[in-house]
Structures are given as structure tokens and as C-alpha cells.
């Protein structure tokens, strides 16, 4: 268990050094038009682990170990308004009281929980397993509601080895139809990320959305997770369905652009479409994650004009 007071003391020492300075030309992570710049907890996955020295990761120990309760403070100092919480960082014995602490920590720092990220396995051809997965998703949707998140991302997975992909797509359609009553009750949008399995193809995602309820089922648009030669084209197809985004980054050129993604085209298209949701950073590079988040933040701000 991370000691919150000790964490705050360590973090403020890091912040005071200037390592985490926020971008000055955007007001506290709010872009022109009102969209929030957010950050996925997964971007800082190494910091949620015990901070043992690792010669392959020299940034380990540079920052104090994170928890969901301390995450909002770091985001405030980075000038990021939105928080996207991944269920993998919930403690094993989480309950409503714990969720209330996380929500209170975000509120205390003036941050907004914009999304709750979860597994799902809705494509599986194992019917008993799929029913268990639906029930697990329902529990996590209630957790998202408790936190105040308006959007959830539900991972779909695949139907199983040797089973036709179309079976998985139909299973997802059936599963989302079962989840729709709860989504409406909680006023939560359900999103599908392009993330492998049946969600690795835009046509599958669009079919699932169109055959369920577009008002409640949409896209979590990941800027990558497509074939490299078609990534921008596929992103543009998903923009009309987007309720959440993963502005994914790995490495950067000398001019600050992402090494393999056309941020300018994607962000300009999102803005032109009237998208009002968050632009949420998902840094997956191999370097210092805080630096990676900062570079992605600055790139988003540069192109959201």
C-alpha cells in the first residue's frame, strides 16, 4: 500500500524541479472548443508497479509509485484535465468505498474522470463464459457510474481458436443488446476500441455499432492498432462513431511529431466532425513515460487549432 502523504511529498519535490511543467498555451488541459486533454492510466503503467531499480528502465525511481488516488495530482501538474481509469489498477478487494476515494481524489484536484477501461471477452463462443463476461462487464459498468465516468471501453476479444470471426461479431452484437438496458439506466456510453480480435477490423466495429444502438454503442478510436499502411484511413472511418479516443504514441521525431502516426490529419478530422469527447493520451513507448505523456500532450495541443 502506497502511503499517500509520503507520495505527495516525493511528488511535489519532483514537480518543483520543473520536470513536469504543464503546457502554458492551453488552460489546464481544456482545448479550444471545450474538449479535454486526458491521460490513460496505462500510459504510466510502470509507475503503478513497485519502484524497484531496473537498469533497462532508468526512469524507475525517478517518480514515486502511483495509485489511482495519487494519479489525479500528477495529471494536474502535467496540465491534463481528464482521467481514464483502467480496471487493471483497481486493488483486488475494491469496493464502493474505494471508488469513492478515487472519485474524491479527482475532484480535489479539479480533474474529470472521462472513461473507465475494462476487459470484456464478449466475442467468445463459449456461451457460459460469455455470460460470465457479460456479468463482469455489468459490475464494472456500475463501478464506472460510481466514479462518474460517462464512457466505458469494453474489449471484445475473439471467438476462439479455429472459429469463424463472424461468430464473434454476432456474439458481440448479442452481448451489447443485453448490456443496453443497464447502459441506458446508468447513462453510460459503451465503446469498442480497435484492439485486435474481432475489433481489429473497422467493418466489424461498424457492424456491431449499427446493429445495436448507435446512441449508446460507439468507438474508442485508437490512433494506431491498425495495419500501418492503412492506419490514418481506418481512423477516419471510425471518427463518426467516436465517443472516446486513445491518442497512442510510441516514439517521436526531432520536430515533435509522432514517428508513425499522422496526428495532424486525425486531430483535424476529429475537430471538423464536431467530436466533443476527450483526446486521451495512451503512451506505449519504451522510454520515460512522463516525458512520453508530455510530448504527446504537446503534439495534441499543436494540432488542435
C-alpha positions as CSV (number, residue, x, y, z in Angstrom):
1,X,0.0,0.0,0.0
2,X,1.4,3.4,-1.0
3,X,1.5,6.0,1.8
4,X,-0.5,8.9,0.3
5,X,1.3,11.6,2.4
6,X,4.7,10.3,1.6
7,X,3.8,10.1,-2.1
8,X,2.7,13.7,-2.1
9,X,6.0,14.8,-0.5
10,X,8.0,12.9,-3.1
11,X,5.9,14.0,-6.0
12,X,6.0,17.7,-5.1
13,X,9.8,17.5,-4.9
14,X,9.8,16.1,-8.5
15,X,7.3,18.7,-9.7
16,X,9.2,21.6,-8.1
17,X,12.3,20.6,-10.2
18,X,10.4,21.6,-13.3
19,X,10.4,18.0,-14.7
20,X,6.6,18.0,-15.1
21,X,5.8,21.5,-16.3
22,X,2.5,21.9,-18.0
23,X,1.9,23.3,-21.5
24,X,1.3,27.0,-21.0
25,X,-0.9,27.8,-24.0
26,X,-3.8,25.6,-23.0
27,X,-5.9,26.4,-19.9
28,X,-5.5,23.4,-17.6
29,X,-6.0,20.7,-20.3
30,X,-9.0,22.2,-22.0
31,X,-8.7,22.6,-25.7
32,X,-10.3,25.3,-27.9
33,X,-13.9,24.1,-28.3
34,X,-14.0,22.5,-24.8
35,X,-12.5,19.1,-25.5
36,X,-10.4,17.8,-22.6
37,X,-6.8,16.6,-22.9
38,X,-6.9,13.4,-20.9
39,X,-4.5,10.6,-20.0
40,X,-4.9,6.8,-19.8
41,X,-3.6,5.3,-16.6
42,X,-2.0,2.7,-18.9
43,X,0.4,5.4,-20.1
44,X,2.1,5.3,-16.7
45,X,1.9,1.5,-16.2
46,X,5.5,1.3,-15.0
47,X,4.8,3.8,-12.2
48,X,1.9,1.8,-10.9
49,X,4.3,-1.0,-10.0
50,X,6.7,-1.2,-7.1
51,X,9.6,1.1,-7.9
52,X,12.5,-1.4,-7.8
53,X,15.7,-0.3,-9.7
54,X,15.8,-1.6,-13.2
55,X,18.9,-0.9,-15.4
56,X,16.7,-1.3,-18.5
57,X,14.3,1.4,-17.2
58,X,16.4,4.2,-15.7
59,X,13.3,6.3,-15.0
60,X,12.2,3.8,-12.4
61,X,12.7,5.5,-9.1
62,X,12.7,9.0,-10.7
63,X,9.0,9.3,-9.8
64,X,7.1,7.9,-6.8
65,X,4.9,4.8,-7.2
66,X,1.4,5.7,-8.4
67,X,-2.0,4.7,-7.2
68,X,-5.4,5.7,-8.6
69,X,-5.7,8.0,-5.6
70,X,-2.5,9.9,-6.5
71,X,-2.9,9.8,-10.2
72,X,-5.0,13.0,-10.3
73,X,-2.3,15.0,-8.6
74,X,0.3,14.0,-11.2
75,X,-2.2,14.8,-14.0
76,X,-2.9,18.3,-12.6
77,X,0.8,19.1,-12.6
78,X,1.1,17.9,-16.2
79,X,-1.8,20.1,-17.2
80,X,-4.1,17.2,-18.1
81,X,-7.8,17.6,-17.2
82,X,-9.2,14.2,-18.0
83,X,-8.5,10.8,-16.3
84,X,-9.2,7.5,-18.0
85,X,-9.1,4.7,-15.4
86,X,-8.2,1.2,-16.4
87,X,-9.7,-1.5,-14.2
88,X,-6.3,-3.4,-14.1
89,X,-5.2,-0.8,-11.5
90,X,-8.1,-1.4,-9.1
91,X,-6.9,-3.3,-6.0
92,X,-8.2,-6.9,-5.8
93,X,-10.6,-6.1,-3.0
94,X,-12.0,-2.9,-4.4
95,X,-15.5,-1.8,-3.3
96,X,-17.7,1.3,-3.4
97,X,-15.8,2.9,-0.6
98,X,-12.6,2.7,-2.6
99,X,-14.2,4.0,-5.7
100,X,-15.5,7.0,-3.7
101,X,-11.9,7.7,-2.6
102,X,-10.7,7.7,-6.2
103,X,-13.6,10.0,-7.2
104,X,-12.9,12.3,-4.3
105,X,-9.2,12.5,-5.1
106,X,-10.0,13.5,-8.7
107,X,-12.5,16.1,-7.5
108,X,-10.0,17.6,-5.0
109,X,-7.5,18.2,-7.9
110,X,-10.2,19.6,-10.2
111,X,-9.8,16.6,-12.6
112,X,-12.6,14.8,-14.5
113,X,-12.9,11.1,-14.9
114,X,-13.7,10.8,-18.5
115,X,-13.7,7.0,-19.1
116,X,-13.4,3.6,-17.5
117,X,-11.4,1.0,-19.4
118,X,-12.2,-2.7,-18.9
119,X,-11.8,-6.1,-20.5
120,X,-14.8,-7.9,-21.8
121,X,-14.4,-11.1,-23.9
122,X,-17.8,-10.6,-25.5
123,X,-16.9,-12.3,-28.7
124,X,-16.1,-15.7,-27.2
125,X,-18.0,-18.7,-28.5
126,X,-18.1,-20.3,-25.0
127,X,-21.6,-19.4,-24.1
128,X,-21.3,-20.0,-20.4
129,X,-18.1,-18.0,-20.4
130,X,-19.7,-15.2,-22.4
131,X,-22.5,-14.9,-19.8
132,X,-19.9,-14.7,-17.0
133,X,-18.1,-12.0,-19.0
134,X,-21.4,-10.0,-19.5
135,X,-22.0,-10.1,-15.8
136,X,-18.4,-9.0,-15.1
137,X,-18.9,-6.1,-17.5
138,X,-22.1,-5.1,-15.8
139,X,-20.3,-5.0,-12.4
140,X,-17.6,-2.8,-14.0
141,X,-20.2,-0.5,-15.6
142,X,-21.7,0.1,-12.2
143,X,-18.2,0.9,-10.9
144,X,-17.8,3.4,-13.8
145,X,-21.1,5.0,-12.9
146,X,-19.9,5.3,-9.2
147,X,-16.8,7.1,-10.4
148,X,-18.8,9.4,-12.6
149,X,-17.3,8.1,-15.9
150,X,-19.7,8.8,-18.8
151,X,-18.0,6.3,-21.1
152,X,-16.7,2.7,-20.8
153,X,-14.4,0.9,-23.2
154,X,-15.2,-2.8,-23.4
155,X,-12.6,-5.1,-25.0
156,X,-14.1,-7.7,-27.3
157,X,-11.5,-10.4,-27.8
158,X,-12.1,-13.2,-30.3
159,X,-14.5,-16.2,-30.7
160,X,-11.8,-18.8,-30.0
161,X,-9.2,-20.8,-32.0
162,X,-10.5,-22.1,-35.3
163,X,-13.9,-20.4,-35.0
164,X,-15.0,-18.1,-37.8
165,X,-14.7,-14.4,-37.0
166,X,-18.4,-13.8,-38.0
167,X,-19.4,-15.8,-35.0
168,X,-17.5,-13.5,-32.7
169,X,-19.1,-10.4,-34.3
170,X,-22.6,-11.8,-33.8
171,X,-21.8,-12.7,-30.2
172,X,-20.7,-9.1,-29.6
173,X,-24.0,-7.8,-31.1
174,X,-26.0,-10.1,-28.9
175,X,-23.9,-9.2,-25.8
176,X,-24.3,-5.4,-26.4
177,X,-28.0,-5.8,-26.8
178,X,-28.0,-7.5,-23.3
179,X,-26.0,-4.6,-21.9
180,X,-28.0,-1.8,-23.4
181,X,-30.7,-1.7,-20.7
182,X,-28.0,-1.1,-18.0
183,X,-26.2,1.4,-20.2
184,X,-29.4,3.4,-20.5
185,X,-30.2,3.1,-16.8
186,X,-26.7,4.4,-15.9
187,X,-26.5,6.9,-18.8
188,X,-23.1,5.4,-19.9
189,X,-21.9,5.1,-23.5
190,X,-20.2,1.8,-24.3
191,X,-17.3,1.9,-26.7
192,X,-15.3,-0.6,-28.8
193,X,-11.6,0.1,-29.3
194,X,-9.8,-1.2,-32.4
195,X,-7.8,-3.6,-30.3
196,X,-7.3,-6.9,-32.1
197,X,-9.7,-9.9,-32.2
198,X,-12.9,-9.1,-33.9
199,X,-12.3,-5.4,-33.3
200,X,-9.2,-5.4,-35.4
201,X,-11.3,-4.5,-38.5
202,X,-13.2,-1.3,-38.9
203,X,-16.0,-3.1,-40.7
204,X,-16.6,-5.4,-37.7
205,X,-16.8,-2.5,-35.3
206,X,-19.2,-0.5,-37.5
207,X,-21.4,-3.5,-38.0
208,X,-21.7,-4.1,-34.2
209,X,-22.5,-0.4,-33.6
210,X,-25.0,-0.2,-36.4
211,X,-26.8,-3.4,-35.4
212,X,-27.1,-2.5,-31.7
213,X,-27.8,1.2,-30.9
214,X,-25.5,3.9,-32.2
215,X,-26.8,6.3,-29.4
216,X,-25.2,4.0,-26.8
217,X,-22.6,2.0,-28.6
218,X,-19.7,3.7,-30.3
219,X,-16.0,3.7,-31.0
220,X,-13.0,4.2,-28.7
221,X,-10.8,5.4,-31.6
222,X,-7.2,4.3,-31.1
223,X,-4.8,6.2,-33.5
224,X,-2.8,3.0,-34.0
225,X,-3.8,-0.7,-33.7
226,X,-4.4,-0.8,-37.5
227,X,-2.2,-2.1,-40.3
228,X,0.5,0.6,-40.6
229,X,-0.3,1.4,-44.3
230,X,-4.0,1.9,-43.5
231,X,-3.9,3.5,-40.1
232,X,-5.0,7.0,-41.0
233,X,-7.6,5.8,-43.4
234,X,-9.1,3.4,-40.8
235,X,-9.1,6.1,-38.2
236,X,-11.1,8.4,-40.5
237,X,-13.7,5.7,-40.9
238,X,-14.2,5.5,-37.2
239,X,-14.5,9.2,-36.4
240,X,-18.2,9.5,-36.9
241,X,-18.8,6.8,-34.3
242,X,-16.3,8.0,-31.7
243,X,-17.2,8.6,-28.0
244,X,-13.6,8.3,-26.7
245,X,-10.1,8.3,-28.1
246,X,-6.7,6.8,-27.5
247,X,-4.1,9.2,-28.8
248,X,-1.5,6.4,-28.9
249,X,2.2,7.2,-29.2
250,X,5.5,5.3,-29.1
251,X,8.3,7.5,-30.3
252,X,8.8,11.0,-31.7
253,X,10.7,12.7,-34.4
254,X,13.0,15.7,-33.8
255,X,10.2,18.1,-34.7
256,X,7.9,16.6,-32.1
257,X,5.7,14.6,-34.4
258,X,4.8,11.0,-33.6
259,X,7.1,8.7,-35.5
260,X,4.4,6.6,-37.2
261,X,1.1,8.4,-36.8
262,X,-0.4,11.3,-38.7
263,X,-1.7,13.2,-35.7
264,X,-2.4,16.4,-37.7
265,X,-4.8,14.7,-40.1
266,X,-6.6,12.6,-37.4
267,X,-7.0,15.5,-35.0
268,X,-8.1,18.0,-37.7
269,X,-10.7,15.4,-38.8
270,X,-11.9,14.8,-35.3
271,X,-12.4,18.6,-34.7
272,X,-14.1,19.1,-38.0
273,X,-16.5,16.3,-37.3
274,X,-17.8,18.1,-34.2
275,X,-16.4,15.5,-31.8
276,X,-16.7,16.8,-28.2
277,X,-15.1,14.0,-26.3
278,X,-11.7,13.8,-24.7
279,X,-8.4,13.4,-26.6
280,X,-6.9,10.8,-24.2
281,X,-3.1,10.1,-24.3
282,X,-2.0,6.5,-24.4
283,X,1.8,6.4,-24.4
284,X,3.2,2.9,-25.0
285,X,6.8,3.8,-25.9
286,X,9.9,2.3,-24.2
287,X,11.2,5.5,-22.6
288,X,10.4,7.7,-19.7
289,X,6.6,7.5,-19.5
290,X,6.1,11.0,-18.1
291,X,8.2,12.5,-20.9
292,X,6.2,10.5,-23.4
293,X,2.9,11.8,-22.0
294,X,4.3,15.4,-22.1
295,X,5.4,15.0,-25.7
296,X,2.0,13.5,-26.7
297,X,0.2,16.3,-24.9
298,X,2.2,19.0,-26.7
299,X,1.5,17.3,-30.0
300,X,-2.2,17.2,-29.4
301,X,-2.2,20.9,-28.5
302,X,-0.2,21.8,-31.6
303,X,-2.7,20.3,-34.0
304,X,-6.0,21.1,-32.3
305,X,-6.4,24.5,-33.8
